[in-house]
Amino acid sequence: MEPITPQRKIIHVDMDAFYASVEQLDNPALRGKALAVGGGETRGVVAAASYEARKFGVRSAMSGFLAKKRCPELIFVRPRFERYTEISRKIRSIFHEFTDKVEPLSLDEAYLDVTINKKGIPSATLIAQQIRQRILEETGLTASAGISINKFIAKVASDYNKPNGQKTVNPDEVLPFLENLEIGKFYGVGKVTTEKMYQLGIFTGKDLKERSIEFLAQHFGKAGSFYYYVVRGIHNSEVKADRIVKSVGTEHTFDENLVSEVFMLEKLDDIATELDRRLSKKKIAGKTVTLKIKYSDFTVQTRSKTLPYFISHKSLILETTKELLYQERPKESVRLLGISLSNLNNEAGEKKAVVVQLKFDF
């Protein structure tokens, strides 16, 4: 039997090219230019790209080298996360004027459950419009939104009229919307899965809906049942207003590969200092220290140690990190190092925000 799904009024708000838009907001000389926020073209990775850069195929997570190759006029700007966090707080305060059921996914996007909202507005579409207008007035930035009966459809819909637009999928439009949706636009279906779907003759939601749950489980494992239900408009995940932070970490990619442990320790000292700052800001500590090493051949290795007590100070974090580094000499030159702390003391109750069929007026 298929589960009975409650219908809610869910809004997914997604800022438009957030990091890049903030940089263009603060520096008028960058407006209208192809811009990438990231570490630069030598060894860096694009964290965000302006819409002008996206026209050339520049995307987040792309290497700076490839981005520059695709867009020779591309301007690189170092990220300023404190500034992005400052604006993100303003945006979230706007969300909370309408509802306390806010689930941040990152600095630039969040789910809102407005089924019952503080302003008593019956239309989720109208609420989304008001939120987007308030964000524009108070930050100078644009946002897009998707509105529907669950988180999955709202997430997909928010990408439809970007930038600076919104799309509502009303309850009676859900099934046709999903059936006509290209399989690559289903949230949770990445490039590799899309290619596999194509090989199985699945190109649209309609094609996906025709496959049995057994067939999908056979080819996609546990994700098969997820695909089976979401294409039928069934996704019962609630908007979680409070998320417990599971780990805090920081990492750094180097302009030149490190071949000496002396240089690695020097960089780890800087990374531990930054981690200390973040832990202090969040007022949390942890027991498990994890060292992340990415080698020049892009293989990644992690080493962890769990202590019998909670730590948060740089000296203790660095001491444990050194032990992990010396466990085994790095096999290749190193391009990235990172330290994270997990098994935190907030899991016992101190939560940190990170992040019946009803007739609805949408």
N, C-alpha and C positions, 0 to 999 in steps of 0.2 A: 504493500500500500504506500502511496505517496503521502508524505507528511502534509498536514494542514498548515498552511503558512499564514501568519498574521500579516495584515496590510498596515504599513506604517507610512508616515510622510517623512521621507528621508531626502536631505539635500547634501550633495557633495560639492564643496566649494574648492576650486583649484585656481591658485594665482597664476597669471599668465607670465611665463618665462621669468619667474620671481627674482632670482639672483641678478640676472642680466637687466631686468627692468628697474631694480633698485639702483644699480650702477648708472643706468641712463637717467634715472630721476635725479640722482645726486650730482651728476656731471653732465650738463646740457651738451657739452662737446661730443658726447658719445651717442646722443639721440640720432636715430636713423642710420646708425652704423652697424656693420656686422661685428658683433661682440661675443666673446667667449669668456666666461668666468672660469678660471682654472689656473693650473701651474705653468702654463706656457707651452710653446711648441717643441721644446727640446725633449723633456721627459714627462711633462705634465699630462693631466687628463682633464677633459672638459667637464665641469660640474654643471654648467648651464649655458645655453646659447640663446641669443636674442632672435626674434623672428626674422630679422634681416639675415642673420647667419644661417638660420634653418633653411632658407631658400636655396642655399648651396649644399645642403645635405649634412650640415654640421649638427651633431646631436650630443646630448649628455653621455658621459662614459666613453666617448671617443678619444683616442689619443690626440694630443695637441699637434703632433706631426701630421697625422692624417687630416685633421681639421684645417690646418694651414694649407695643406695641399689642395683641399677642395675649395678653400676660400682664401686666396693669397692676400686679400685686403683685411683679413680677420685681425681684430684687436684683442689682445689678451689682457685681462684684468685679474689681479689677485683677489680671492674671495675675502669678504669682511663679515664673518659670521656674527659678530656682535651686533652689527648694524641690521643684518637680516633678522636676528632674534628680536631686536628692539621693535621692528615693524611687525613681526609676527605676533608679538604680545598685543599690539594695538588691534590687530585684526581679530584675535581671539576674544578680546574684550567686547568687540562688536557682536560676535557670535553669542556671547553669554547674555547680551541684552535681550535676545530672543528665546534662548533655551539653555539649560544647564547640561543637556545631553549633547555634549560636544566631544568627538573623538578625533584628536589630532593624529594625522598620519606622518606628518613632517612639518617643517616650518611653513610650508606653502600650501598645504591642503588639509581638509578635515571633513568628517561626516557630522551632520547635525540631524537629530531627530526632533521634528517640529510638530509631531502628531498633536501634542498638547504643548502650547508655547506661552511664554510670559505675556505676550501682547494680545492673545486671544484672536489672532488672525486665522481665519479658516483656510486660506489658500497658501499652500507651500510655494507656489509659483510667485505669488506676491511677496512673500517673505524673502525669497531668493533675490528678487529684484531690489528690495529695500536694502538687503545686506550688501549687495554689489555696489549700490549707489553710495552707501555709507563708507565702504572701503575706498572708493574713488575719491570722495570728498575729504576723508581724513588722512589718506596716505598718498594720494596722487597716482595710485596703481590700479590696474584693472584686474578683474577676476572673472572666471567663468563658472557656471554651475550646472549640475544635473539634478533633476528632481523626479523621484518616482517612489514606488512602494517598498523598495528594499535597497540595501547598500550597493549590491552588485549592479543593478540597473542604473542607479544614480551615478555611480562611478563611470560607467560606459557613456551615459548621456552627457556628462560634463565635458567630454572631449569633442562633442559634435559641432558646437558653434564657437569654438575657440578661434581667436581670442575675443575677450570682452562680450561673451554671449551666454545664453543658457538654453537648455532644452528640457521640457517636461514630458515624461512618458506616463500618461494617465493609466489607471488600472485597466481600462478596456483596450488600451493600446499595447499592453505589455507583450502579449504573445505574438502579434504581427511584427512588432518592433524586433523581437529577438529572432524570429524566423527569417527576417530579411537581413539580419546583421551579418556582415562578413566575418568569417571565423577568426581572422586575425585581430578583430576589434573586440573580441570577448576578453574582458579583464581576466588575467591569469593564464591566457594562452599566448606564450611567447613565440619567438621565431622558430625554434626547433620543433615545438609542438604543432605550430601552424603547418610546417612542412610535412609532419607526420600525418596530420589531418588530411592534407591534400592527397597524400599517397593512398589514404583510405577512402577517397572520394567525398570528403567532407569539406565543403567550401562555404557553406552558410549555416545559420542557425537551423534552418529547415532540414538540411542534410543531417545535422547533429541530432536533431529531435527524432529522426527516423531510426537511429541506432538504439539497440536495447542497452539496458544497464549492464548486462553481462558482457556484451561486445565491448563497451567502453572500459569496463574494469579489466578485461583481458588485455587491451592495448595500452591503457593509461594508468593501470593500478588504482590506487586510492582516489586519484584525481578523476577517474572515470565517473564515479557517482556524483561528484561535484558538477561535472559538465552535464550529466543527465538531468539533474534537478534545476540548475540555473537556467537552462534553455527553456524550461517550463515555467520560469518566473518564480521559482522557489529558492529562497535564500534567507534563512531565519536568523542570521547573525545580527545581534543587537548593537546599537551604538553604545560603545563602552566609554563612559565619561571619565573613568579613572583607570589608567594603565600603570601597572607597577614596572618601574625601570628594572630590567633584568641585568644589565651591565652598562658600564661607562668606560669608554676607551678613547684613545687618540692614536693617530698614525701619521707617518710622513714619508712621501716619495722623494727620493734624492735626485738632484740634477746629474750627479755622477755616481756610479756604483761604488759601494764601499767594499774594500777588500781586506781591511785590517780591523781586528776586534777593538783596537784602541779608538778608531774613528766611530765604530758602532756604539761603543760605550758613551762617547761624547754626545752622539745623537740621542741615545736612550735617556741621557740625563735631561736633555731638553724636552723630550716627550713625556718623561715622568713629571717634570715641572708643570706642564700643561694639564696632565691628568690630575695632579694634586689640586690645581686651580678649579677644575670642573667638579671634582668631588667635594671640595670645600663649598662651592656655590650651591650644590645640590644637598649638602649636609648629609651625605651618606658615606658608608664605608663597606668594605667587602673582604672576603676571605680567599678568593681564588684569583691569582694573578696569571694572565695569559700573555705570552710573548708571540707576536706574529712576525714571521720573516718571509718576505717575497724575494726570490732570487732573480738573477739576470735572465734566466730562462723562463721566468714567470710562474714557476712552481711556488706553491705557498706551503709553509710549515708552521704549525702552532705548537707551543710547549706550555704546559700549565702546571701550577703548583697550588694546592689548597692548604692554607695555614689554619691552626687551631683557634685563631683569634681574628677579629676584624682590624683592618688597617685602612688608612686613607692618606697618611703622610708620605711625601715623596721619598724620604730616606728609606723607609721600609719597602715601598714599592720597588725602588731601584735595587735594593739589596737582593730581593727575590728575583727580579728580572736578570740580574747578573748571574745568579745561579742557573737560571734557565738557559742563558746564552752559553754558559760554559759546559752545559750538559753534553753538547756535541758541537764541534767546530763547524761553522757554516760551510757547506760543501761548494758553494759558488760565491761569486761576488753578489752583494745584496743591493737591491734597488728600493726596498721599502722595509721599514720597521714600525711596529705598533705595540702598544701595551694596553690591556684592558683589565678591568676589575669586575668580577661577578660574584655570585653567591652573597648578595648584598644584605645589609641589615634593614632594608625597607620591606622585606617580604613577610614580616610578621605583623603587618598591620599598617605601617606608615606608607601610604600610597603616594606616588608622585605622578603628576600628569605628564606625560611625554608628548608622551603622547595616549475567532468569530468574524466574519467578514463585515467590514464597515463601509459605509458610503462616504466617500471623500470628495470634498471640493478642492481640486488641485489647481 
